[in-house]
Amino acid sequence: MTNPTAAELIARSNRLGADPKNTNYAGGNTSAKGTDTDPVTGEPVELLWVKGSGGDLGTLTEQGLAVLRLDRLRALANVYPGLEHEDEMVAAFDYTLHGTGGAAPSIDTAMHGLVDAVHVDHLHPDSGIAIATAADGEALTPTIFGDKVVWVPWRRPGFQLGLDIARIKVQNPDAVGAILGGHGITAWGDTSAEAEANSLWIIETAADYIATHSKPEPFGPVVADFEPLPEDERRAKAVALAPTIRGLVSTDRVQVGHFSDDAAVLDFLSRAELARLAALGTSCPDHFLRTKVTPLVLDLPATASVDESIARLQELHTQYRADYQAYYDRHAMADSPAIRGADPLIVLVPGVGMFSYGANSQTARVAGEFYLNAINVMRGAEGISSYAPIDEAEKFRIEYWALEEAKLQRMPKPKPLASRIALVTGAASGIGNAIATRLAAEGACVVIADLDLAKAQAAAAELGTTDVAIGVQADVTDETQVQASVDAAVLAFGGLDLVVNNAGLSLSKSLLDTSVADWDLQHNVMAKGSFLVSRAAAKVLIEQKLGGDIIYISSKNSVFAGPNNIAYSATKADQAHQVRLLAAELGEHGVKVNGINPDGVVRGSGIFAGGWGAKRAAVYGVPEEELGAYYAQRTLLKREVLPENVANAVFALCTDDLSHTTGLHIPVDAGVAAAFLR
């Protein structure tokens, strides 16, 4: 049963974390002190409940709380060995845990335990960080807040910062909180409601002051030719640039991307102070841990051509890597963690928008949100003073902090398809849906393309949030819609790695009953449709220079001759040879092209449910409900083929285990001797 104090803390945390003006995703922490019964002695024991390392306030649950004995935590002040041994104190927290302790205690635990207040909030609001990073922040604090908020000079999070805030609270009895220089805010209260109210008061008071006193153009005047392009033009340019940018930022390791043309981003990119402020980098530790200390900024006007932009981005990327290596070399010590890669995580393109990157879609999106926070912070600081982030050496100490490295090492091992982006056609149902489901389960970002937009979106929603999957409409016979679906993948996730040509239909008719319209329909959807999808996708795959996979869901009928099936089987043979042709052509770009030849998939198949099953059952003289069993009995293994069996083969083809396989057709037919490949 959740302790009432902990339950109250969770509710407050969720409210604060739900509003981005209060804190960024996974940023900040909250705490509450109270009593519970010691299960060993049966006596009351004073405890601290505090958000543990990692996690997010907006979605915090009981499992995300660290639970510590308050007497033992406070006793650590008596053995604190000083700043040079700061990191050792985090390990010492383990000796203060109550019971199993819950989540791992964070570096900010001391702030919460040592401050003499029942409830403490530590948050990273844009308005508060703007004051914290203003060159005149210390002088502005009493001007804005009076004696209710105290300035705390920059100090890296840790035990000493907790001691500092505890002392300041004692020395300033009227204070309800503090501005932490270069970092954020802390607020406290005797009740949960009071702490929450004090946090919100600091945030809103800072925001009101900035709004009232800010200079009209904190980022300077608009620069001609750097203004935002019209929406259609900037989206088209974003699509054109995204594959190249993703390839560049994946030099050390493949990353997923996210694109934003938020109005605040576009305004920042159009202003005279862009270069100066971007070079200063972010300040709040949560920001630059997600975004690196500085972004890569394309220094060309919005009107520059795509080719000019690509050429310049390549030059700037080379320089960025050299500069980042130099930054690492300037500050790395013998015991520093190894460099984590020299590629940028934020790429800013004037007139177009922001590309952000990470190991997965959520991380990429959140990196962009953090840089938007940083833009808001810079606007606030520049509006009332000048932006003065913490210095480079301090940034390095946090970015390559042993405790941050330990946190990274605790993260779960990536799934096999993490960082891969897939487009599956005809994926709202049947085989395509099974494929999309398997790819998403293995860590891929998935674009579900289907003729029916509502069904595509519903299928995507079943797989999770838009960080996992999106649904788009795509009639694969329509060149424009095919290109739009590829563009959607590029804008949603940064690029494309894996394409599954699955969309199809079937008409079971004899030669004499097959009309020209029947023939054209079959070939337009599967032969022409696969060609259009593969062509649009190949352009992205080639530009990224990251390799990739194109997989065709063909059929055993591509090699097996059966009755009353000429249009379907002929177009499947067309698809089968496309596999060989594209494997030969795209191999030099590292793109593998393979096919899968299933037997009839009855259960869960949209094709069979749409009338094909009844017609094939009539051909073989069996009831339609027994068609799957009939197909199974004619196989060597006597097993029915299901959509999941096809999905398994797709997964196998795009893993490292088959990294050297291309131009292959894999039978998934339980053994049909007449369809053996020769």
C-alpha positions in Angstrom: 0.0 0.0 0.0 1.3 3.4 -0.9 2.1 5.7 2.0 -0.2 8.7 2.0 2.8 11.1 2.0 4.2 9.3 -1.1 0.8 9.3 -2.8 0.5 13.1 -2.3 4.1 13.5 -3.6 3.3 11.5 -6.8 0.1 13.5 -7.4 2.0 16.8 -7.1 4.8 15.6 -9.3 2.5 14.5 -12.0 0.7 17.9 -12.0 4.0 19.8 -12.2 5.5 17.6 -14.8 2.4 17.6 -17.0 3.1 21.3 -17.9 6.2 21.9 -20.0 6.5 25.5 -18.7 7.3 24.0 -15.3 10.0 21.6 -16.3 11.4 19.6 -19.2 10.8 15.9 -19.9 12.7 13.8 -17.3 14.0 16.9 -15.7 13.9 18.0 -12.0 12.9 16.1 -9.0 10.5 16.4 -6.0 10.4 15.1 -2.5 8.4 14.7 0.7 9.4 13.8 4.3 7.2 11.8 6.5 6.9 8.7 8.8 6.2 5.1 8.2 6.5 2.0 10.3 9.8 0.2 10.4 8.9 -3.4 9.6 11.7 -4.7 11.8 11.1 -2.7 15.0 7.4 -1.8 14.5 8.4 1.7 15.5 7.8 4.9 13.4 10.7 5.9 11.2 11.3 9.2 9.4 11.7 8.8 5.7 12.4 10.8 2.6 10.6 9.9 -0.6 12.3 11.5 -3.6 12.1 11.0 -7.4 14.9 8.6 -8.3 17.5 8.8 -11.0 16.0 9.0 -14.4 12.2 8.9 -14.9 9.9 11.8 -15.6 7.8 13.9 -13.1 4.8 13.9 -15.4 4.6 10.1 -15.4 6.1 9.4 -12.0 4.8 6.3 -10.2 5.7 4.8 -6.8 8.3 2.6 -8.5 10.1 5.8 -9.5 10.7 7.0 -6.0 13.8 6.4 -3.9 13.0 5.8 -0.2 15.6 6.8 2.3 15.9 6.9 6.1 16.2 10.6 6.9 18.3 10.3 10.0 21.0 8.3 8.2 20.9 10.6 5.2 21.4 13.7 7.3 24.2 12.0 9.2 26.2 11.8 6.0 26.9 15.5 6.5 29.2 14.5 9.4 31.4 12.3 7.1 31.2 14.4 3.9 34.8 14.5 2.7 34.5 17.6 0.5 34.1 18.6 -3.1 36.9 16.4 -4.4 35.0 13.3 -3.2 31.6 14.5 -4.2 30.8 11.5 -6.4 31.4 9.1 -3.5 28.4 10.5 -1.7 26.0 9.0 -4.3 27.3 5.6 -3.5 26.9 6.4 0.2 23.1 7.0 -0.4 22.8 3.2 -0.7 23.5 2.9 3.0 20.6 5.1 3.8 17.9 3.3 1.9 14.8 2.0 3.6 13.9 -1.6 2.8 14.6 -2.3 -0.8 14.8 1.5 -1.3 12.9 1.8 -4.6 14.5 3.6 -7.5 18.2 4.5 -7.5 18.8 7.8 -5.6 19.8 10.7 -7.9 22.7 13.2 -7.4 20.1 15.7 -6.2 19.0 13.6 -3.3 21.1 15.7 -0.8 19.2 18.9 -1.8 16.0 17.3 -0.8 17.1 15.6 2.4 19.3 18.3 3.9 16.9 21.3 3.3 14.8 21.8 6.4 11.4 21.6 4.7 8.9 18.8 4.5 8.3 19.2 0.8 10.9 20.3 -1.8 10.7 20.8 -5.6 13.6 21.2 -7.9 12.5 22.2 -11.5 13.9 23.4 -14.8 11.4 26.0 -16.0 12.4 28.1 -19.0 11.6 31.3 -17.1 13.6 30.3 -14.1 16.6 29.2 -16.1 16.5 32.4 -18.0 17.1 34.3 -14.7 19.7 31.7 -13.7 21.7 32.2 -16.9 21.4 35.9 -17.2 24.6 37.8 -16.7 22.8 39.9 -14.1 20.9 37.0 -12.6 22.2 37.5 -9.1 21.2 41.2 -9.1 17.9 40.5 -10.8 16.8 37.9 -8.3 15.9 40.3 -5.4 14.5 42.8 -7.9 12.1 40.2 -9.3 11.3 38.2 -6.1 12.2 40.4 -3.2 13.4 38.4 -0.2 11.3 35.4 -1.0 13.8 33.9 -3.4 17.6 33.7 -2.9 20.3 33.4 -5.5 22.6 30.4 -5.3 25.8 30.7 -7.4 26.5 27.9 -9.9 27.6 24.7 -8.3 27.5 21.3 -9.9 24.7 19.1 -8.5 25.8 17.1 -5.5 26.1 17.0 -1.8 27.7 20.4 -1.4 24.9 22.0 -3.3 22.5 20.4 -0.9 24.5 21.9 2.0 24.5 25.3 0.3 20.7 25.4 -0.1 20.1 24.1 3.4 22.3 26.9 4.8 20.7 29.6 2.7 17.2 28.5 3.8 18.3 28.9 7.4 19.8 32.3 6.8 16.8 33.5 4.9 13.7 32.5 6.9 11.3 34.4 4.6 12.5 32.6 1.5 10.3 30.1 -0.3 12.9 29.1 -2.8 16.1 29.7 -4.7 17.4 30.5 -8.2 20.2 28.0 -8.8 22.8 29.9 -11.0 23.1 28.4 -14.5 20.7 25.6 -13.6 17.1 26.0 -12.5 15.0 26.6 -9.3 14.2 25.0 -6.0 11.2 25.7 -3.9 9.9 24.3 -0.6 6.9 24.3 1.7 5.6 22.8 4.9 2.8 21.1 3.0 2.7 19.6 -0.5 0.2 22.3 -1.6 2.5 25.1 -0.3 5.6 23.7 -2.1 3.6 23.4 -5.3 2.2 26.9 -5.0 5.7 28.3 -4.2 7.2 26.6 -7.3 4.4 27.9 -9.5 4.8 31.4 -8.0 8.5 31.5 -8.8 7.9 30.3 -12.4 5.1 32.7 -13.1 6.7 35.6 -11.4 9.9 35.1 -13.5 7.8 34.7 -16.7 5.8 37.9 -15.9 8.9 39.9 -15.3 10.5 38.8 -18.5 7.4 39.5 -20.5 7.1 43.0 -18.9 10.7 44.1 -19.1 12.1 42.3 -22.1 13.6 44.3 -25.0 11.5 44.1 -28.1 13.9 41.9 -30.2 16.1 39.8 -27.8 17.6 37.9 -30.7 18.2 41.0 -32.8 16.5 42.1 -36.0 15.3 39.7 -38.7 18.0 39.0 -41.3 17.0 39.2 -44.9 16.8 35.8 -46.7 16.9 34.0 -43.4 13.1 34.3 -42.8 11.0 31.1 -42.8 10.1 29.7 -46.2 6.4 29.1 -46.9 5.2 25.9 -45.2 5.1 23.8 -48.4 8.6 25.0 -49.4 10.2 24.4 -46.1 8.7 21.0 -45.7 9.9 20.0 -49.2 13.4 21.3 -48.4 13.4 19.5 -45.0 12.5 16.2 -46.9 15.3 16.9 -49.4 18.0 17.6 -46.7 17.0 15.1 -44.1 18.6 11.9 -45.6 21.9 13.6 -46.0 21.8 15.1 -42.5 20.9 11.8 -41.0 23.8 10.1 -42.7 26.2 12.8 -41.5 25.1 12.7 -37.8 25.2 8.9 -37.9 28.9 8.8 -38.6 29.7 7.3 -35.2 26.4 5.4 -34.6 23.1 5.3 -36.4 20.6 7.8 -35.1 16.9 8.4 -35.5 15.7 11.9 -36.3 12.9 14.3 -35.6 12.0 17.5 -37.5 10.4 20.7 -36.0 9.4 23.9 -37.7 8.0 25.4 -34.5 7.4 29.1 -34.8 9.9 29.8 -32.0 12.6 27.8 -33.8 12.0 29.5 -37.1 12.1 32.9 -35.5 15.4 32.1 -33.7 16.9 31.0 -37.0 15.9 34.2 -38.7 17.6 36.6 -36.3 20.9 38.4 -36.3 22.2 36.9 -33.1 21.7 33.3 -34.1 25.4 32.5 -34.7 26.6 34.1 -31.4 24.0 32.5 -29.2 24.1 29.1 -30.8 27.9 29.1 -30.3 27.4 29.8 -26.6 25.6 26.6 -26.3 23.0 25.5 -23.7 23.5 25.8 -20.0 21.1 23.7 -17.9 22.7 20.3 -17.4 19.6 18.5 -18.6 19.7 20.5 -21.8 23.2 19.9 -23.1 23.2 16.3 -21.9 20.5 15.8 -24.5 21.6 18.2 -27.2 25.4 18.4 -26.8 26.9 21.7 -25.8 26.3 23.3 -29.2 24.3 22.7 -32.4 25.4 22.6 -36.0 24.1 25.7 -37.7 23.8 25.9 -41.5 25.2 29.4 -42.3 23.4 29.8 -45.6 20.2 31.8 -46.3 16.9 30.0 -46.6 16.9 30.6 -50.3 20.1 28.5 -50.8 19.5 25.6 -53.1 19.4 22.0 -51.8 22.7 21.2 -53.5 24.4 24.2 -52.0 23.0 23.4 -48.6 24.1 19.8 -48.8 27.6 20.7 -49.8 27.9 23.3 -47.0 26.4 20.9 -44.4 29.1 18.3 -45.3 31.8 20.9 -44.7 30.3 22.1 -41.4 29.9 18.5 -40.2 33.6 17.9 -40.7 34.4 21.0 -38.8 31.9 20.2 -36.0 33.5 16.8 -35.5 37.0 18.3 -35.3 35.8 21.0 -32.9 34.0 18.5 -30.7 37.1 16.3 -30.6 39.2 19.3 -29.6 36.6 20.2 -26.8 37.0 16.6 -25.5 40.7 16.7 -25.7 40.9 20.1 -23.9 39.1 18.8 -20.8 39.4 15.0 -20.7 41.3 13.6 -17.7 42.9 10.2 -17.4 39.7 8.8 -15.8 37.2 10.5 -18.0 34.7 8.3 -19.9 35.6 7.7 -23.6 34.3 10.2 -26.1 30.7 9.2 -26.9 30.8 10.4 -30.5 31.6 13.7 -32.2 28.4 14.1 -34.3 25.9 16.9 -33.5 22.5 16.1 -32.0 20.9 19.3 -33.1 21.1 20.7 -36.7 19.6 24.1 -37.4 18.7 25.1 -41.0 17.5 28.7 -41.4 14.1 29.1 -43.1 13.5 25.4 -42.7 13.7 24.3 -39.0 15.4 22.0 -36.5 16.6 18.4 -36.9 17.2 16.6 -33.7 18.7 13.2 -33.2 18.9 10.4 -30.7 19.2 6.6 -30.3 15.4 6.3 -30.7 12.5 8.4 -31.8 11.6 9.5 -28.3 15.1 10.6 -27.5 15.3 12.5 -30.8 12.0 14.3 -30.2 13.0 15.1 -26.6 16.3 16.5 -27.7 14.4 18.9 -30.0 12.1 19.8 -27.1 15.1 20.5 -24.9 16.7 22.8 -27.6 13.4 24.6 -27.9 13.6 25.1 -24.1 17.2 26.4 -24.6 15.9 28.9 -27.2 13.2 30.1 -24.7 15.9 30.4 -22.0 18.2 32.5 -24.3 15.3 34.7 -25.4 14.4 35.4 -21.7 18.0 36.0 -20.6 18.8 38.2 -23.6 15.6 40.1 -23.2 16.4 41.4 -19.7 20.2 41.1 -19.6 22.5 38.9 -21.7 22.8 35.2 -21.9 25.7 33.8 -19.9 25.7 30.0 -19.6 28.1 28.1 -17.4 31.6 27.8 -18.9 32.8 25.1 -21.2 34.9 23.3 -18.6 31.9 22.9 -16.3 29.8 21.6 -19.2 32.4 19.0 -19.9 32.5 17.9 -16.3 28.8 17.2 -16.4 28.6 15.8 -19.9 31.4 13.3 -19.0 30.6 12.9 -15.4 31.3 9.4 -14.1 27.8 9.4 -12.5 26.2 10.1 -15.9 28.3 7.4 -17.5 27.0 5.0 -14.8 23.5 6.0 -15.6 24.0 5.3 -19.3 25.5 1.9 -18.4 22.3 1.1 -16.5 20.1 1.6 -19.5 18.6 -1.5 -21.0 20.4 -3.0 -24.0 18.9 -1.7 -27.3 16.5 -3.9 -29.1 17.8 -5.5 -32.3 16.1 -3.0 -34.6 16.6 0.1 -32.5 17.5 3.1 -34.6 15.9 1.6 -37.7 13.0 3.2 -39.6 10.6 1.0 -41.5 7.8 1.6 -44.0 5.4 -1.2 -44.5 2.7 -1.0 -47.3 -0.7 -2.6 -46.8 0.0 -2.7 -43.1 -3.4 -1.9 -41.6 -4.3 -5.6 -41.5 -3.2 -9.2 -42.3 0.4 -9.9 -43.1 1.4 -6.3 -43.3 0.1 -5.6 -39.8 1.9 -8.6 -38.4 5.1 -7.4 -40.0 4.6 -3.9 -38.6 3.9 -5.3 -35.2 7.0 -7.4 -35.1 9.3 -4.7 -36.3 7.9 -2.3 -33.7 8.3 -4.9 -31.0 12.0 -5.3 -32.0 12.6 -1.5 -31.6 12.0 -0.1 -35.1 10.0 3.1 -35.8 7.2 2.1 -38.2 5.3 3.9 -40.8 2.0 2.0 -41.6 0.9 2.8 -45.1 -2.5 1.7 -46.2 -5.2 2.6 -48.7 -7.5 3.3 -45.8 -6.1 6.2 -43.7 -8.4 5.6 -40.7 -7.3 2.0 -40.5 -3.7 2.9 -40.9 -3.8 5.4 -38.1 -5.8 2.9 -35.9 -3.2 0.2 -36.5 -0.4 2.6 -35.7 -2.1 3.7 -32.4 -2.3 0.0 -31.4 1.5 -0.1 -31.6 2.1 2.8 -29.2 2.7 6.5 -29.4 3.8 8.5 -32.5 7.3 7.8 -31.3 6.8 4.2 -32.3 4.5 4.3 -35.3 2.4 6.6 -37.5 -0.3 5.8 -40.1 -0.4 7.3 -43.6 -2.6 6.9 -46.6 -0.9 5.4 -49.6 -2.5 4.0 -52.8 0.7 2.4 -54.1 -0.5 2.8 -57.7 -0.3 6.6 -57.2 3.2 8.0 -57.6 2.3 11.1 -55.6 0.8 9.2 -52.7 3.8 6.8 -52.6 6.2 9.7 -52.5 4.1 11.4 -49.8 4.4 8.2 -47.6 8.2 8.2 -47.9 8.3 11.9 -47.2 6.2 11.3 -44.1 8.7 8.7 -42.8 11.5 11.1 -43.4 9.8 14.0 -41.5 8.5 11.8 -38.7 11.7 9.8 -38.0 14.5 11.4 -40.0 15.0 8.9 -42.8 14.3 5.3 -43.8 16.1 2.0 -43.4 13.7 -0.8 -44.2 10.9 -1.0 -46.8 8.4 -3.9 -47.0 6.4 -4.1 -50.2 3.4 -5.9 -48.9 0.4 -4.2 -50.4 -1.6 -6.5 -52.6 -4.8 -8.1 -53.7 -5.8 -11.1 -55.7 -8.4 -12.1 -58.2 -9.0 -15.9 -58.7 -10.0 -16.2 -62.4 -9.2 -18.5 -65.3 -7.4 -17.2 -68.4 -10.7 -16.7 -70.3 -12.4 -15.0 -67.4 -9.6 -12.6 -66.7 -10.3 -9.2 -68.2 -7.8 -6.5 -69.2 -9.0 -4.5 -66.2 -8.3 -7.5 -63.9 -4.9 -7.9 -65.3 -4.1 -4.1 -65.0 -5.4 -4.0 -61.4 -3.2 -6.8 -60.3 -0.1 -5.5 -61.9 -0.7 -1.9 -60.9 -1.0 -2.7 -57.2 1.8 -5.2 -56.9 4.2 -4.9 -59.8 3.9 -1.2 -60.4 3.2 -0.4 -56.8 6.4 -2.2 -55.6 8.4 -0.4 -58.3 7.1 3.0 -57.2 7.7 2.3 -53.5 11.2 0.9 -54.1 12.2 3.8 -56.3 11.1 6.4 -53.9 12.7 4.6 -50.9 15.9 3.9 -52.7 16.6 7.6 -53.3 16.5 8.1 -49.5 18.6 5.0 -48.8 21.3 6.0 -51.3 21.5 9.6 -49.9 21.8 8.5 -46.3 24.7 6.2 -47.1 23.6 3.9 -44.3 22.7 0.8 -46.4 19.2 -0.6 -45.7 16.8 -3.3 -46.7 14.0 -3.6 -49.3 11.8 -6.7 -48.8 9.1 -8.0 -51.2 6.3 -10.1 -49.9 6.0 -12.2 -53.0 4.4 -15.7 -53.1 5.1 -19.3 -53.8 2.9 -18.6 -56.8 5.8 -16.7 -58.3 7.4 -20.1 -59.1 4.4 -22.5 -58.7 1.9 -22.8 -61.6 -1.7 -23.3 -60.3 -5.0 -23.2 -62.0 -7.3 -20.1 -62.4 -4.7 -17.7 -61.1 -2.9 -16.1 -64.1 -3.0 -12.4 -63.2 -2.0 -12.9 -59.6 0.8 -15.4 -60.2 2.2 -13.4 -63.2 2.5 -10.2 -61.1 4.1 -12.1 -58.3 6.7 -13.4 -60.7 7.2 -9.8 -61.7 7.8 -8.9 -58.1 10.2 -11.8 -57.7 12.4 -10.7 -60.5 12.3 -7.1 -59.2 14.1 -8.5 -56.1 16.9 -9.9 -58.2 17.2 -6.7 -60.4 17.3 -4.3 -57.4 19.7 -6.5 -55.5 22.1 -6.3 -58.4 21.6 -2.5 -58.7 21.6 -1.4 -55.1 24.2 -3.6 -53.7 26.9 -1.0 -54.3 25.0 1.3 -51.9 24.9 -1.4 -49.1 21.2 -1.9 -49.7 20.0 -5.6 -49.5 16.9 -6.6 -51.5 15.2 -9.9 -50.6 11.9 -11.6 -51.0 9.6 -13.9 -49.1 7.4 -16.5 -50.7 4.5 -17.4 -48.4 1.9 -20.1 -49.1 -1.7 -19.0 -48.8 -2.1 -17.2 -45.5 -5.8 -17.6 -44.7 -6.2 -16.6 -41.1 -5.9 -12.9 -40.5 -5.5 -12.1 -44.3 -7.4 -9.2 -45.8 -7.0 -10.8 -49.2 -8.6 -14.1 -48.2 -11.4 -12.3 -46.2 -12.2 -10.2 -49.2 -13.4 -13.0 -51.4 -10.2 -14.6 -52.6 -10.6 -17.4 -49.9 -14.0 -18.4 -51.2 -12.8 -18.5 -54.8 -9.7 -20.6 -54.0 -11.8 -22.9 -51.8 -14.1 -23.4 -54.8 -11.2 -24.2 -57.0 -10.0 -26.9 -54.6 -13.5 -28.2 -53.8 -13.3 -27.6 -50.0 -15.4 -25.4 -47.6 -13.9 -22.0 -47.2 -13.6 -22.4 -43.4 -11.4 -25.5 -44.1 -9.1 -23.8 -46.6 -6.3 -23.1 -44.2 -6.3 -26.8 -43.1 -6.4 -27.8 -46.7 -3.3 -25.8 -47.5 -1.5 -27.2 -44.4 -2.2 -30.8 -45.5 -0.6 -30.3 -48.8 2.7 -29.1 -47.3 5.6 -31.3 -46.2 5.4 -30.0 -42.6 1.6 -30.2 -42.4 1.5 -26.7 -40.9 -0.7 -23.7 -41.7 1.1 -20.5 -42.6 0.1 -17.5 -40.4 0.9 -13.8 -40.8 3.3 -14.0 -37.9 5.4 -16.6 -39.8 5.9 -14.1 -42.6 6.7 -11.4 -40.1 9.4 -13.6 -38.5 11.1 -14.0 -41.9 11.1 -10.3 -42.4 12.7 -9.7 -39.1 15.4 -12.3 -39.8 16.2 -10.7 -43.1 16.9 -7.3 -41.7 19.0 -8.4 -38.7 22.8 -8.6 -38.6 22.6 -12.4 -38.8 21.8 -12.1 -42.5 23.9 -9.0 -43.2 25.5 -10.7 -46.2 22.3 -12.0 -47.8 20.7 -10.2 -50.8 18.8 -11.3 -53.9 17.3 -14.2 -52.0 13.7 -15.5 -51.8 12.8 -17.3 -48.6 10.0 -19.8 -48.8 7.5 -19.5 -45.9 5.2 -22.2 -47.1 5.7 -25.1 -44.6 7.2 -27.0 -47.5 5.6 -27.0 -51.0 7.8 -29.2 -53.1 6.4 -27.8 -56.4 7.6 -24.3 -55.2 11.1 -25.3 -54.4 13.6 -22.8 -55.8 16.0 -24.1 -58.3 
